[in-house]
Amino acid sequence: MDSRQLYYFVTLAEIGNFTHAAKQLHIAQPALSIAIKKLENSLELDLFHRNDRKISLTPEGETLLPHAQRVLQQINDAKVAMAELKGLEKGEVRLGVPSMLGSYFFPEILMGFKSRYPNLKLTMVEAGTQSIRSMLINGELDLGVIINDDVPASLEAEHLLRSQMVAVVSKSHPLGTHRTIDFETFFAQELVMFKKGYFHREFIDHVCEQYQLIPHISFETNLLPMILNIVRRDFAITALLEMVTEHEAGVKAIPFAQPVFLDIAIAWRKDGYLSRADRAFKEYVKKCCP
């Protein structure tokens, strides 16, 4: 078994079709079939169920897949580390950030970091906390900003900041005169929320479960500007990090009567390799946090 065979195996497992996998690998389909057959013969196991159009992993293939993915990720980590030693890499940081933080907290940090390290490439992906965790574990991201709660065992995390979750209403909303709002009153309103998978939604679902409340969700979207516009026009209210309301006109933040604070952390794979660029960015972000 060699790394090329493992790479072919993982690609075929993910795509599920010899023709399409061969096209992505830029090799002929017969060459892919032969490579997979050689791998199966060396293991003396069938890794795929084959039919005319679609293939699927056998139980043996399911067992091999996570090991193969881990080996390929480690090989890639080693290449990055060796390239750095030779001075061949300018460096890249692949960062996953939730929508609210990506819009209001990280732009200045990213620009400041880029000014200090102009030769480094920054790639920022906005996604929900669950997606960021998965992408970190799968090696699609180097660093990710997540809620520091129930962090998977395969990830390391360091505290960045603590922020309050508040109810957000329009300036003209009847609740706008309230100094605080209880959960019962909040969840009795028409709500606009992020879809499942975002920490904003995880908070909502957790509170509903804890207090046995049923939310009246009228709108679901992962577009923060749309959420704010819906609130401004009094179609619904929402809950966001307080830092969002500090930069937005036409909305008002109302703390919950039972205050809610979120611990936000920066995370990375426990067994992964953090490049010089990743380490420099992590330390820079930590210094910028209050």
C-alpha positions as a Markdown table, in Angstrom:
| # | Residue | x | y | z |
|---|---|---|---|---|
| 1 | Met | 0.0 | 0.0 | 0.0 |
| 2 | Asp | 1.4 | 3.4 | -1.0 |
| 3 | Ser | 0.2 | 7.0 | -0.6 |
| 4 | Arg | -0.9 | 7.2 | -4.3 |
| 5 | Gln | -3.1 | 4.1 | -3.8 |
| 6 | Leu | -4.6 | 5.7 | -0.7 |
| 7 | Tyr | -5.2 | 9.0 | -2.5 |
| 8 | Tyr | -7.0 | 7.1 | -5.3 |
| 9 | Phe | -9.0 | 5.1 | -2.8 |
| 10 | Val | -10.2 | 8.2 | -0.8 |
| 11 | Thr | -11.1 | 10.1 | -4.0 |
| 12 | Leu | -13.1 | 7.2 | -5.3 |
| 13 | Ala | -14.8 | 6.7 | -1.9 |
| 14 | Glu | -15.8 | 10.3 | -1.8 |
| 15 | Ile | -17.1 | 10.5 | -5.4 |
| 16 | Gly | -18.6 | 7.0 | -5.7 |
| 17 | Asn | -18.0 | 6.7 | -9.4 |
| 18 | Phe | -15.0 | 5.4 | -11.3 |
| 19 | Thr | -15.5 | 7.7 | -14.3 |
| 20 | His | -15.9 | 10.9 | -12.3 |
| 21 | Ala | -13.1 | 10.0 | -9.9 |
| 22 | Ala | -10.7 | 9.3 | -12.7 |
| 23 | Lys | -11.6 | 12.6 | -14.3 |
| 24 | Gln | -10.9 | 14.5 | -11.0 |
| 25 | Leu | -7.6 | 12.6 | -10.6 |
| 26 | His | -6.6 | 13.3 | -14.2 |
| 27 | Ile | -5.9 | 9.7 | -15.0 |
| 28 | Ala | -7.6 | 7.1 | -17.3 |
| 29 | Gln | -10.4 | 5.1 | -15.8 |
| 30 | Pro | -8.7 | 1.7 | -16.5 |
| 31 | Ala | -5.6 | 3.1 | -14.6 |
| 32 | Leu | -7.8 | 3.9 | -11.6 |
| 33 | Ser | -9.5 | 0.5 | -11.7 |
| 34 | Ile | -6.1 | -1.3 | -11.8 |
| 35 | Ala | -4.7 | 0.8 | -8.9 |
| 36 | Ile | -7.8 | 0.0 | -6.7 |
| 37 | Lys | -7.6 | -3.7 | -7.6 |
| 38 | Lys | -3.9 | -3.8 | -6.7 |
| 39 | Leu | -4.8 | -2.2 | -3.3 |
| 40 | Glu | -7.5 | -4.7 | -2.7 |
| 41 | Asn | -5.2 | -7.6 | -3.7 |
| 42 | Ser | -2.4 | -6.4 | -1.3 |
| 43 | Leu | -4.9 | -6.2 | 1.5 |
| 44 | Glu | -6.7 | -9.4 | 0.5 |
| 45 | Leu | -10.0 | -7.6 | 1.0 |
| 46 | Asp | -12.7 | -6.1 | -1.2 |
| 47 | Leu | -13.0 | -2.4 | -0.5 |
| 48 | Phe | -15.9 | -1.5 | -2.8 |
| 49 | His | -19.3 | -2.9 | -3.8 |
| 50 | Arg | -19.4 | -2.5 | -7.6 |
| 51 | Asn | -22.4 | -2.1 | -9.8 |
| 52 | Asp | -23.0 | -0.5 | -13.2 |
| 53 | Arg | -23.5 | 3.1 | -12.2 |
| 54 | Lys | -22.7 | 3.5 | -8.5 |
| 55 | Ile | -20.1 | 2.0 | -6.2 |
| 56 | Ser | -20.1 | 2.0 | -2.4 |
| 57 | Leu | -17.7 | 1.0 | 0.3 |
| 58 | Thr | -17.8 | -2.4 | 1.9 |
| 59 | Pro | -17.5 | -2.6 | 5.7 |
| 60 | Glu | -13.8 | -3.2 | 5.2 |
| 61 | Gly | -13.6 | -0.1 | 3.0 |
| 62 | Glu | -15.5 | 1.9 | 5.7 |
| 63 | Thr | -12.9 | 0.9 | 8.2 |
| 64 | Leu | -10.0 | 1.9 | 6.0 |
| 65 | Leu | -11.3 | 5.3 | 4.9 |
| 66 | Pro | -10.7 | 7.3 | 8.1 |
| 67 | His | -7.2 | 5.8 | 8.4 |
| 68 | Ala | -6.4 | 6.6 | 4.8 |
| 69 | Gln | -7.7 | 10.2 | 5.2 |
| 70 | Arg | -5.5 | 10.6 | 8.4 |
| 71 | Val | -2.4 | 9.3 | 6.6 |
| 72 | Leu | -2.9 | 11.6 | 3.6 |
| 73 | Gln | -3.4 | 14.6 | 5.9 |
| 74 | Gln | -0.2 | 13.8 | 7.8 |
| 75 | Ile | 1.7 | 13.5 | 4.6 |
| 76 | Asn | 0.4 | 16.9 | 3.6 |
| 77 | Asp | 1.4 | 18.3 | 7.0 |
| 78 | Ala | 4.9 | 16.9 | 6.6 |
| 79 | Lys | 5.2 | 18.5 | 3.1 |
| 80 | Val | 4.2 | 21.9 | 4.5 |
| 81 | Ala | 6.7 | 21.6 | 7.4 |
| 82 | Met | 9.6 | 20.6 | 5.1 |
| 83 | Ala | 8.7 | 23.3 | 2.6 |
| 84 | Glu | 8.9 | 25.9 | 5.4 |
| 85 | Leu | 12.3 | 24.7 | 6.4 |
| 86 | Lys | 13.5 | 25.1 | 2.8 |
| 87 | Gly | 11.9 | 28.6 | 2.6 |
| 88 | Leu | 9.7 | 27.5 | -0.3 |
| 89 | Glu | 6.4 | 28.5 | 1.3 |
| 90 | Lys | 5.3 | 32.1 | 1.7 |
| 91 | Gly | 2.5 | 30.7 | 3.9 |
| 92 | Glu | -1.3 | 30.5 | 3.9 |
| 93 | Val | -3.8 | 30.7 | 6.7 |
| 94 | Arg | -7.2 | 28.9 | 6.1 |
| 95 | Leu | -9.6 | 30.3 | 8.7 |
| 96 | Gly | -13.2 | 29.4 | 9.5 |
| 97 | Val | -15.3 | 32.1 | 11.1 |
| 98 | Pro | -19.0 | 32.3 | 12.1 |
| 99 | Ser | -21.0 | 34.9 | 10.2 |
| 100 | Met | -21.4 | 37.4 | 13.0 |
| 101 | Leu | -17.7 | 37.4 | 13.9 |
| 102 | Gly | -16.7 | 37.4 | 10.3 |
| 103 | Ser | -18.6 | 40.6 | 9.6 |
| 104 | Tyr | -17.9 | 42.6 | 12.8 |
| 105 | Phe | -14.9 | 41.3 | 14.6 |
| 106 | Phe | -12.4 | 39.8 | 12.2 |
| 107 | Pro | -12.2 | 42.3 | 9.2 |
| 108 | Glu | -9.9 | 44.7 | 11.1 |
| 109 | Ile | -7.8 | 41.8 | 12.5 |
| 110 | Leu | -7.4 | 40.4 | 9.0 |
| 111 | Met | -6.3 | 43.7 | 7.6 |
| 112 | Gly | -3.9 | 44.4 | 10.5 |
| 113 | Phe | -2.4 | 40.9 | 10.1 |
| 114 | Lys | -2.0 | 41.3 | 6.3 |
| 115 | Ser | -0.3 | 44.7 | 6.8 |
| 116 | Arg | 2.2 | 43.1 | 9.2 |
| 117 | Tyr | 2.7 | 40.0 | 7.0 |
| 118 | Pro | 2.0 | 41.1 | 3.4 |
| 119 | Asn | 3.4 | 37.9 | 1.8 |
| 120 | Leu | 1.0 | 35.6 | 3.6 |
| 121 | Lys | -2.2 | 34.5 | 2.0 |
| 122 | Leu | -5.4 | 34.6 | 4.0 |
| 123 | Thr | -8.4 | 32.5 | 3.1 |
| 124 | Met | -11.5 | 33.1 | 5.3 |
| 125 | Val | -14.5 | 30.8 | 5.2 |
| 126 | Glu | -17.8 | 31.9 | 6.8 |
| 127 | Ala | -19.7 | 28.9 | 8.1 |
| 128 | Gly | -21.6 | 27.6 | 11.1 |
| 129 | Thr | -19.8 | 26.3 | 14.2 |
| 130 | Gln | -20.7 | 22.6 | 13.4 |
| 131 | Ser | -19.3 | 23.0 | 9.8 |
| 132 | Ile | -16.2 | 24.7 | 11.1 |
| 133 | Arg | -15.5 | 21.9 | 13.5 |
| 134 | Ser | -16.0 | 19.3 | 10.7 |
| 135 | Met | -13.7 | 21.2 | 8.3 |
| 136 | Leu | -11.0 | 21.5 | 11.0 |
| 137 | Ile | -11.2 | 17.7 | 11.7 |
| 138 | Asn | -11.1 | 16.9 | 8.0 |
| 139 | Gly | -8.1 | 19.2 | 7.4 |
| 140 | Glu | -10.0 | 21.6 | 5.2 |
| 141 | Leu | -9.2 | 24.5 | 7.6 |
| 142 | Asp | -6.1 | 25.2 | 9.6 |
| 143 | Leu | -7.8 | 27.4 | 12.3 |
| 144 | Gly | -11.4 | 27.9 | 13.2 |
| 145 | Val | -13.4 | 30.2 | 15.5 |
| 146 | Ile | -15.9 | 28.2 | 17.5 |
| 147 | Ile | -17.9 | 28.3 | 20.7 |
| 148 | Asn | -15.7 | 26.9 | 23.5 |
| 149 | Asp | -18.3 | 24.3 | 24.6 |
| 150 | Asp | -18.3 | 20.6 | 23.9 |
| 151 | Val | -15.1 | 20.9 | 21.8 |
| 152 | Pro | -14.4 | 17.5 | 20.1 |
| 153 | Ala | -11.6 | 15.5 | 21.5 |
| 154 | Ser | -9.7 | 15.8 | 18.2 |
| 155 | Leu | -9.4 | 19.6 | 18.5 |
| 156 | Glu | -7.4 | 21.9 | 20.7 |
| 157 | Ala | -9.0 | 25.3 | 21.6 |
| 158 | Glu | -7.8 | 28.5 | 23.3 |
| 159 | His | -10.1 | 31.2 | 24.6 |
| 160 | Leu | -10.4 | 34.4 | 22.5 |
| 161 | Leu | -13.2 | 36.5 | 24.0 |
| 162 | Arg | -16.5 | 36.5 | 25.9 |
| 163 | Ser | -19.5 | 38.1 | 24.3 |
| 164 | Gln | -23.1 | 38.6 | 25.4 |
| 165 | Met | -26.0 | 37.3 | 23.4 |
| 166 | Val | -28.9 | 39.8 | 23.3 |
| 167 | Ala | -32.4 | 40.2 | 21.9 |
| 168 | Val | -32.4 | 42.5 | 18.9 |
| 169 | Val | -35.5 | 44.5 | 17.9 |
| 170 | Ser | -36.2 | 47.5 | 15.7 |
| 171 | Lys | -36.1 | 51.0 | 17.2 |
| 172 | Ser | -39.9 | 51.3 | 16.9 |
| 173 | His | -40.7 | 47.8 | 18.3 |
| 174 | Pro | -42.9 | 47.8 | 21.5 |
| 175 | Leu | -40.3 | 45.8 | 23.3 |
| 176 | Gly | -37.7 | 48.5 | 22.5 |
| 177 | Thr | -38.6 | 50.3 | 25.8 |
| 178 | His | -37.7 | 47.2 | 27.9 |
| 179 | Arg | -34.4 | 47.2 | 29.8 |
| 180 | Thr | -34.4 | 43.4 | 29.8 |
| 181 | Ile | -36.5 | 40.7 | 28.2 |
| 182 | Asp | -37.3 | 37.2 | 29.6 |
| 183 | Phe | -37.1 | 34.1 | 27.5 |
| 184 | Glu | -40.9 | 33.6 | 27.6 |
| 185 | Thr | -41.6 | 37.0 | 26.1 |
| 186 | Phe | -38.8 | 36.7 | 23.5 |
| 187 | Phe | -39.9 | 33.3 | 22.2 |
| 188 | Ala | -43.6 | 34.4 | 22.0 |
| 189 | Gln | -42.5 | 36.9 | 19.3 |
| 190 | Glu | -42.1 | 36.3 | 15.5 |
| 191 | Leu | -38.4 | 35.3 | 15.1 |
| 192 | Val | -35.8 | 35.4 | 12.3 |
| 193 | Met | -33.0 | 32.9 | 13.0 |
| 194 | Phe | -29.9 | 31.4 | 11.4 |
| 195 | Lys | -30.4 | 27.9 | 10.2 |
| 196 | Lys | -29.3 | 24.9 | 12.3 |
| 197 | Gly | -25.5 | 24.5 | 12.6 |
| 198 | Tyr | -24.8 | 28.1 | 13.6 |
| 199 | Phe | -23.9 | 28.9 | 17.3 |
| 200 | His | -26.7 | 31.5 | 17.2 |
| 201 | Arg | -29.2 | 28.7 | 16.5 |
| 202 | Glu | -27.6 | 26.3 | 18.9 |
| 203 | Phe | -28.2 | 28.9 | 21.6 |
| 204 | Ile | -31.8 | 29.3 | 20.7 |
| 205 | Asp | -32.4 | 25.5 | 20.6 |
| 206 | His | -30.6 | 25.0 | 23.9 |
| 207 | Val | -32.7 | 27.7 | 25.7 |
| 208 | Cys | -36.0 | 26.3 | 24.2 |
| 209 | Glu | -35.1 | 22.8 | 25.4 |
| 210 | Gln | -34.0 | 24.0 | 28.8 |
| 211 | Tyr | -37.1 | 26.1 | 29.5 |
| 212 | Gln | -39.5 | 23.9 | 27.5 |
| 213 | Leu | -40.4 | 26.7 | 25.1 |
| 214 | Ile | -41.6 | 26.6 | 21.5 |
| 215 | Pro | -40.0 | 29.2 | 19.2 |
| 216 | His | -42.1 | 31.0 | 16.6 |
| 217 | Ile | -39.6 | 31.1 | 13.8 |
| 218 | Ser | -41.0 | 32.9 | 10.8 |
| 219 | Phe | -37.8 | 33.3 | 8.8 |
| 220 | Glu | -34.6 | 31.2 | 8.5 |
| 221 | Thr | -31.5 | 32.5 | 6.7 |
| 222 | Asn | -27.8 | 32.4 | 7.1 |
| 223 | Leu | -27.5 | 35.9 | 5.6 |
| 224 | Leu | -26.8 | 38.3 | 8.5 |
| 225 | Pro | -27.7 | 41.5 | 6.4 |
| 226 | Met | -31.1 | 39.9 | 5.6 |
| 227 | Ile | -31.7 | 39.1 | 9.3 |
| 228 | Leu | -31.0 | 42.7 | 10.3 |
| 229 | Asn | -33.2 | 44.1 | 7.5 |
| 230 | Ile | -36.1 | 41.9 | 8.6 |
| 231 | Val | -35.7 | 43.2 | 12.2 |
| 232 | Arg | -35.4 | 46.8 | 11.1 |
| 233 | Arg | -38.7 | 46.5 | 9.2 |
| 234 | Asp | -40.5 | 45.0 | 12.2 |
| 235 | Phe | -41.3 | 41.6 | 10.5 |
| 236 | Ala | -39.5 | 39.7 | 13.3 |
| 237 | Ile | -37.0 | 40.0 | 16.1 |
| 238 | Thr | -33.8 | 38.0 | 16.7 |
| 239 | Ala | -30.9 | 37.3 | 19.1 |
| 240 | Leu | -27.3 | 38.2 | 18.1 |
| 241 | Leu | -24.0 | 39.0 | 19.7 |
| 242 | Glu | -24.0 | 42.5 | 21.3 |
| 243 | Met | -21.1 | 43.5 | 19.1 |
| 244 | Val | -23.3 | 43.4 | 16.1 |
| 245 | Thr | -25.8 | 45.9 | 17.4 |
| 246 | Glu | -23.0 | 48.4 | 18.2 |
| 247 | His | -22.4 | 48.9 | 14.5 |
| 248 | Glu | -25.9 | 48.8 | 13.1 |
| 249 | Ala | -28.4 | 51.6 | 12.9 |
| 250 | Gly | -32.1 | 51.1 | 13.3 |
| 251 | Val | -31.9 | 48.2 | 15.8 |
| 252 | Lys | -31.7 | 48.0 | 19.6 |
| 253 | Ala | -30.1 | 45.4 | 21.8 |
| 254 | Ile | -32.0 | 44.2 | 24.9 |
| 255 | Pro | -30.2 | 42.0 | 27.4 |
| 256 | Phe | -32.0 | 38.9 | 28.5 |
| 257 | Ala | -33.2 | 38.8 | 32.0 |
| 258 | Gln | -31.2 | 35.6 | 32.4 |
| 259 | Pro | -27.9 | 37.0 | 30.9 |
| 260 | Val | -26.3 | 34.8 | 28.3 |
| 261 | Phe | -22.5 | 35.0 | 27.7 |
| 262 | Leu | -20.7 | 32.9 | 25.0 |
| 263 | Asp | -17.1 | 31.9 | 25.4 |
| 264 | Ile | -15.5 | 32.1 | 21.9 |
| 265 | Ala | -12.3 | 30.2 | 21.1 |
| 266 | Ile | -9.9 | 29.6 | 18.3 |
| 267 | Ala | -9.4 | 25.9 | 17.5 |
| 268 | Trp | -7.2 | 23.6 | 15.4 |
| 269 | Arg | -6.6 | 19.9 | 14.9 |
| 270 | Lys | -4.9 | 18.3 | 17.9 |
| 271 | Asp | -2.8 | 16.0 | 15.7 |
| 272 | Gly | -2.4 | 18.5 | 12.9 |
| 273 | Tyr | 0.6 | 20.6 | 11.9 |
| 274 | Leu | 0.3 | 24.4 | 12.4 |
| 275 | Ser | 2.5 | 26.2 | 10.0 |
| 276 | Arg | 4.5 | 29.3 | 10.8 |
| 277 | Ala | 1.7 | 31.4 | 9.2 |
| 278 | Asp | -1.0 | 29.6 | 11.3 |
| 279 | Arg | 1.0 | 30.1 | 14.5 |
| 280 | Ala | 1.7 | 33.8 | 13.7 |
| 281 | Phe | -2.0 | 34.4 | 13.0 |
| 282 | Lys | -3.2 | 32.6 | 16.2 |
| 283 | Glu | -0.9 | 34.7 | 18.3 |
| 284 | Tyr | -1.9 | 37.9 | 16.5 |
| 285 | Val | -5.6 | 37.3 | 17.1 |
| 286 | Lys | -5.1 | 36.5 | 20.7 |
| 287 | Lys | -3.3 | 39.8 | 21.2 |
| 288 | Cys | -6.1 | 41.7 | 19.5 |
| 289 | Cys | -8.8 | 40.2 | 21.7 |
| 290 | Pro | -10.1 | 42.1 | 24.7 |
